[in-house]
Amino acid sequence: MRRSKFHRAQQRGAFTLLEIALAIGILSIGLTAVVSVYMLALSWTEEIRVNLTALKTGRAALADAGILMDKKRNPLDLSNSDAEAKGWANNYFIVRTIDTSKSVTLDNDAGTYVEVKVEVYSGGDDTDGLLVHQIFCHQILPKGYK
């Protein structure tokens, strides 16, 4: 029995179930790769944001310990000459310490040259938070400077 030309063309024009399953598999692998790269980029963006804001907050505390507040956002009335200043700024816990063993008094008692260390913690205070940045710097504290 001979088949018509129309019947043969119709038989060859369809995809098999195996071809469809293979195409869906390849498509799902590609979509999974795209979604995973997107999620990785989002996590990197958040990490960069935390690092950058923590660094800027630490630099601000290095310049002025007066920005530090308690957990309820009340000013702590700290000065740059305090040996240790602890407090919150921008939802980061900051510990600012002056190493007095390395301090040098300037000529004519004009001030003191000190080494200052600022530690910036995220997600908690210095006991349970994650240390994000440590900044070391030398500063001159003029005499009578607050």
Order of alpha helices (4+ residues) and beta strands (2+ residues): alpha-alpha-beta-beta-beta-beta
